[in-house]
């Protein structure tokens, strides 16, 4: 339906808009941001209402704090209201029930009278002579209203009732939390030809759907698991990666903050509403890495998992706090083109800790796990014997880490290869397998009840 809604604008004295505001935006991992704004507002002497416009539509109004920075002792905050009943054509019509309207149809027919009803299909008007007109909304070309009904606003607005002993301009500071804004880190890792190293780079993506644009803001990204008292919500998309020695071009500076890590962009940034913004985090770093094949037959059947393990240390080429995010791994083909070989999600990782992103399953390596025997030694003791065959159809030798899980009181009583007890429930073996060959692991585990 093509129509025009004309209304008289409401002039509000002393509106504190975002023009010339100083904005600081701190974005958290879990669909949350802290907004801090310093704005110049106009005080009136006595008690008055001050609308504060251009706040995020997804604001948590219970989180708002407001302070006057100039002459703070002269101003008292008496009341705060958050108004979000925004103007729309349907709301305007709803507010205009029992009021005069003027409708022009596409056939240039004019209907004037009191609006009795309005729905998605038609408007019902009572004409001055008492006759009723029902106008199909699809036929309306122009609909004129005389004023903006009370209570409707064009933008989400905080309204403060203030009592001031002074009049004139004054700086104010407002802080509030808003939802519907997120950030996540993406790591791009490129495997070298020898598959013993990675070139690692990082980006951060900011997804702003909060209902506000933050112009030339001081941008900070908080990485960590900040607890909030609220019902469980879907996980946010991300976190950030940063390092203590970030490049000047990337512009991020990292520091510890409380029990988290804070990354601050050294230049102002504009984060627009309904926009995904991407920022480079650091220059590529070369990381020593190891490709690991793991066979966990009880979990994966015949499949052998492939991971790339590296340590987040300076010696390995990193040594920085790595916030949680998605790591995507590429490798160059012989023709020079880059191919995607897998991705995984890493958790927040302090320096000097290991990462082992899972990339997929090996095509040319197969495992076969068989329980060969079970013997009751005594009422409280029994033995289980297993055979694990590992077949390597590659042209190069590989070493496969075999993982087995046990419960209760157990021990490996016999084994064809040296076993390592990793923890109370896990044993591991490192089994070499020659090219196009098979290796067989046999072991017996004794259980005591």
N, C-alpha and C positions, 0 to 999 in steps of 0.2 A: 504494500500500500504506500503510495507516495503522498506524504502530507507534511505540513510545516506546523510546528507548535510555537507560537509566538508568546512570550511572557515578559512582563516588566521585571528587570533585574532589581535585586535588593541591594542597596548600598549599605555596607557595614563599616562604621568608622573603627580604625584601630586594628584591622585584620592583620595578623602576623603571618605573612606568606613566606615561601621559601626563597624569594628573591634575596640575593646577597647573603644567604645563610652559609655558615661554616658547618659542614657536615662530616661526621665521622661514622663509619659503618664497619662493625665487627660481625663477621658471618661465622656461624658455628656449623658443625658437621650435620646436625640433625634438624634441618629445615627451620632454622632460627637465626635471627640477627638482632644485634643491639644497635639502635640508632641514637646518635647524640647530635643535636643541632643547637647552634648558637645563632639566634636571630635578633634583629633590631625590631622592637615593638614600640607602640605609642601608648603611653599611660595617660589616663584621665584621672583627675582628682576626684576622690569619692569612690563610690561603689559602681562598678560597671562590668559588662560582659566583654571578654576578649576572645574572638574566634581565632583558632590556630589551624590554618588550612595546610593542605599538601602532606598530610600524614599518610602512612601506608594503610591501604584498605584492610590488610591482614593484621593490623595492630592489636596487641593485647592491651586494652585500655586500663586494666588493673595494674599494669607495670609502669605507668607513666609517672615520671618525677619532673617537677617544674620548679625553676628557681630564677629569680631576677638577680642579675649580677651587679647592676648599678643601683645604688641605694636600696639594698635588699631589706633593710629594716623598715623602709617606708611602705612596703607592699605586703599585703596579706592575701593568701589564697583561701577563699571561702568555700569554693565549690568547683567541681570539675564534671563536665558532661562530655560524652562521646556521641556525636550525631552521625549516623550512617544511613539515614533514610534518603537515598540519592534520587535525584530526578530521573524519571523515565516517562514515556508517553502514557503507559497504563496507570502509573501512580498519579500523574497529573490529572488524568480523567477521573480517577477514583476520588481525588481530593475536590474535584469540581462538581460532584453531585450536588444538585439543588442550587447551582450557580449558572449564570448566563454564559452561553458560548455561541460562536458563529461558525458555521460549517459551509464550505463551498465544495460541491462535487465536481467530478471530472467533466460533467456536462454543464458546468457553470451555474448550477442551480444553488441558491442560497437558502440555508436553513438557520434561523435564529430562534433562540429560546432557552429555557431552563433544562439543563442536563438531568434527566431522571435516572438513567442507567447506562452503563458502558461495559461491554464485554469484548471478547476477541472477534465477534462477528459483526456487531452493530452498535450504534448509539441511539438512544431514545430521548427525544427532545419534546418538551411541552412548549408550544408556540404561544405568543401573547394572547391569541384568541381562544386558547384552551385546547386546540387541536394537537394531536400527537404526531410526531414524525419519527419514523424509524429509518436510519441512514446506514446503509451497508458500508462497513469500514473500508472495504476494498475499493469503493467508489469515491472515497474522500480525497480531494486534491489539496485542500487547505482547511486547517482547523485553528482558529484564533481564540486565545484565552486572554483575559484582561490583566492578570497578575500571577505571580508565583505564590501558590498557597503556602500558608505558614507551616513550618516544620520540614519542608523539602529543601535539600541543599544539593549543590552540583558536585561537591567533593567531600570525602570523609573529613570531618572537622572536630577538633577538640575545642570546647568552649569553657573558658575559666571565668568564674565570677571573682573579681579582684576588688580589694579595697586599697586605695593608694592615697598617700599623703602628698604626692607630687604629681605633676603632669609633665609630659614631654617624652622624648625618645629614651629608651633604656634597652640594654642588652639582656636577653633571657637565654637560659639553657634548658633544653628538654631532652630527656632520655626515655626511650621506650623499647620494648621487645616487639618484634613482628615475626610472623610465620611466612610461609610460602616463598622463602628465599634459601637457596642451598648452594653449597660448593663441593666439588669433588676433585680429587687428583687423578690424573692419568699419567702412567709411566709408559714410555716407549723404550723397549730394550731390543738391541740389535745384536744377534749372536755372530761372533767372528767365524772365520772359515774353519779354524781348529776346534771350535766349540768349547773353548776353555776361557772365554771372556765375553763380556757384554758392554756395549755402549749404551748408557742409561741417560735418558733425558726426561723432563717432566713438564706438564702443563696443569693449570688449574682452570676448571670451568665453573662459572657462577651462573646459576639459573634463577633469575629474579622474576617472580610472579606475585610480589607483595602488594602491587597496586600503587607503587611510587617509584619515581626516578630519583637517584641520588647523584647530583651533579658535582663534579670536581671534589669527590669525597676522599677523605683519608681512609684508605681501605686496609682492614686487618682481617686475617683469617685465623680462627682458633681451631687447633687440632687437638682432639682428646675427647674422652667420654664424660661430658658434663651432665650430671644428674639433674633431672627435672621432675617436679611433682605433678604428674598428669597421667591420663590413661595412655597405655601403649599406643604408639603410632608407627607407621611404616618407617624403616630406616631411611635416613637421608642419603644422598648419593655420594657423600664422599668425605673427603678430607684433602689435605694439602700435602705437598712435599716441599721441603725447603731445607737449606743447609746453612750452617754457621758461616760458610765461606761462599755465599751466593754471589753470582756475577753482578757487576754494576749494570749490565744491560738488562738482566732479569729484574733487578730493582727490589727484590724482597730481602728483608733482614729477619733472621730467625732468633728467637730468644726463649728461654724457659719462662713460664708465667704460671704461678701457683703450681698445680700438678699437671699442667698442659704445656703446649708449645704454641707460640704466637708468631705469626708471619705478617710483617707490615710492608706494604708497597711504599717505596720511597718517593713516589710521585702521585699526584692526585689522579683519580680515575672516576669516570662517569659510569654508573651502573644503571642502565635504563630498564624501565618496567617492560615485562614480556620480552626479555632479551637473554640470550645465553652468551656470556662474555668469557673469552679465553685469554689467559695470561701465561707467558713463559715463566718458569720458576727458576731454572738454573741451566747453565751450559752442560752439554753432555759430559758424563764422567765415565771413564773406562774402569770396569769392575772385573776382577778375576772371578771366574765362575767354574762350576763343574756340572756336567750333565750326569744325572743319576737315574738308573733304571731300578725300579722297585717292584717286587712281586709279592703281593699279599693275596694268596690264593683263596683264603676264607672270605675275603671281601670282593675281589675282582675277578674270580673265576680263572679264565685262561689269560687275561690281559695283564700286561706289564706297564706300569705307570712310568711316565717320563717327566722329570723335574729338572730345573736349573737351580743349583744351590750357590748362594754367595753370601758373604758376611758384610754387614753394614759397618765396615771399619775403614780407617784411613789407609791402612796397609793394603786393603782390597780396592781402594780407589774411591771410597765414600766417606763414612764416618760422620753422619749427620742424622738428626731425627727424621724418620720417614713416616709421615702420617699415612693412615690407611687409604687405599685406593686401588684402582685397577691397573695391573701391569700387562701390557700387550707385547708379545715377543715376535720379532721378525728375523728373517735371515735372507741373505743375498743368494740368488741362484747363480749358476755358472754364466748365464747371459747378462748378469748385472741387475736383473730385476729383483725387487724385494717381495718376499712371500710371507704371509702370516702363518705362524706355527703354533699359536696357542695363547691363552690369556688366563689370568687368575686374579683373585683379589687378595691383597695383603692387608694385614692389620697394622695399627700403629706400631712402629718398630723403632726402639731406641738404638743409639749407636752401639756397635760391637755385638749386635745380635744377628743370628742367621735368618735368612729368608730362603724358602724353597717353593717358588711358584710352580704349580702343577700345570703342565702344558697339554697333556693328552696321553694316549696309549701308543706304544711302539707297534708298528705294523709287522715287523719282521722278527719279533721276539715273542715266544709263546711259553706259558707255564702250564704245568699239569700237576695237580695236587691230589694225592690218593692216601687215604688211611688204610694201612696194610693190616693192622692187627690191634686188638685190645685184649689185655690179659689182667685178670683180677689176681693180684699178688697176695692180698690179705683183705679182711673186711673193710679196711680203711685205706688200702693202697692199691692202685691199678696203673698199668703201663699202657701207653698208646704209641704205636709206631707209624710213621708217615714216610712217604716217598714223594719227592718233588722233582719233576723233570723240567729242565729249562732248555729250550731249543732256540738256537741263534741262527737265523737264516741270512744274516748280514755278511758282508765280505770283510768285516773287521771284528776283532775280538771285543767282547764286552764283559763288564763285571756287573752282576745283578745282586741287589740287596734283597734277600728273602726275609720277610717279616712274618712272624707267627705270634698269636695272642693266646694267653692262658689265664686261668683264674684260680684263686685259692693258693694252696701250698704246692709248688711244682718245681721240678728241676729237670735239666736235660741229662739223662743218664748215659746215652750213647749218641754219637753223631759222626757222620762221615766227613764233616768239615767243622772247623772251629766255630762255636756259637758264642755270641755276646749277649749277656742279659742286660737289656737297656733300662728296664724298670720292672716293677712288681708284676707286670702283665705282658711283657714283650721280650721276645728273643729275636736276634738278627744274625744272619749269615751273609758273608760277601762271597759270592760264587763266580769265579771266572768261567766264561764259556768261549771256546774257540770259534773262529768263523765257520759257518755252516756245519755246526756240531751241536752235540747235546751233552749237558752235564746233569748228574743226578745227585741230589741231596737226600740222604736218609737220616732219620733221627728218631730217638725214643724219648718221650717225656713221661716222667713219673709223677703221678698226682697222689697227694695225701689228704684225706678228708679229716 
